[in-house]
Amino acid sequence: MITRYALFEGTVRPGQTEAFRAAVLAEILPVWRRFPGALAVHVTFSDDRDEGAPEFPLILAIDWPDRATVDAFLDHPIRKEGRAATEGVLSRFFTGRIHHHVTTAQSFEPI
């Protein structure tokens, strides 16, 4: 399985954390959930971090069956819709940058 992460590195405007989170879930998540071929969409909001660690108020992880499906998604028109929804929310609440990382996921049961 492939997981593609979008790391939202930066800050949410002071006093806007709850509004930011609500806007992500109401305005962007519906588009992310329609991405063709995606197996699961994980939206995580940061509650705490180590002292001195960079701030990631939002991390998006989307699971895909294989790299070919990821590549097909990257060329799909819905990606532009997702970018527009994301930019609409970020312009109101967020200062920073987004970077993506593609990983091969492995899961293990705890001992």
N, C-alpha and C positions, 0 to 999 in steps of 0.2 A: 504494500500500500504506500502511496505517496501522500505526504502532507505538505501543503503550501501555506506558509505563514505570511501574514502581513503584519509587520510590527510598526505600530504607530508611536514613534519616538518623539516626545515633546511634552507639552503641557496643555491642560484644559484651562480656560480662563477662570480666574478665581470666582468661586461661588456658583459655577456652572456645571459641576460634575454630574449631578442628577439629571439636569436638562440634556447634557451631552449624551449620557447613557440612554435616556428615553428616546432621543432623536435617532441614535444609532439603531436601536431596536425597532422603531416605528418606520423609519425612512430608508435605511440601508439594508437591514436584514431581509426584508421581503425580496429584494433583488438578489442578494447573495444566495438565498434559498432556491432561486430559480436557475442557478448556474447549471447548465447541462452536464451530466456525467458525475457531478459531485455526490459523494457517498454520505458525507456529514459536514455540517457547518458548526464550528465552535466559536462563540463570541465570548471573550474573557475580558473583564475589566479589572484593572489593578487596584488592590486595596492597600498594599504595603510593599516595601522594597528595602533591600539592604542600604545602609548609609553609604552615600557616594555612588550608588548604582544609577544608571540612566533611567529616566522616567518613561514608562510605556503604559499610558492610561488605557490603551486598547490593544489587544492582540487577537487577530482573526486567524483561525486555522481551518482549512478546508481539506478534507480527505478525498482522495481520488484513487481509482483502482490501479492506474498506471500512468507513466509519463506521457504516453500518446494521448490520453484523455485530457491531461493538463494542457498539452500543446494545442489540442483542438479547441479547448476553452479559450486559450489566450488569443485565438483568432476569431472567436465568436462575437457577433454584434452586441450581445448582452453585456459584454465587458465594458463597453462605452456607457451603457445605462448604469452599471455599477459605479463607474468612475464619477459620473455626473451626480449620482445620489451621494456618494462619499464626499465629493468636493462641496456640495451644498451644506452638508452637516459640518464638515471641518471648517469651512469659512466662517461659520457662526461661533464655533466653540474652541477650536484647536489651533495651536501654533507648534509647528514641528515638521517632521518628514515621515514618509512611509517607505519602508524597504521590505522586500520580499525574500523569503528563503524557501527553497524546495528541499524536502528531506525524505528519506526512506524510513518509514516508521517501523519499529519493532516493539511489540508489547510482551510483557512477561508477568506472570502471576507472582504475587509476593510469596515469600517463603514463610 
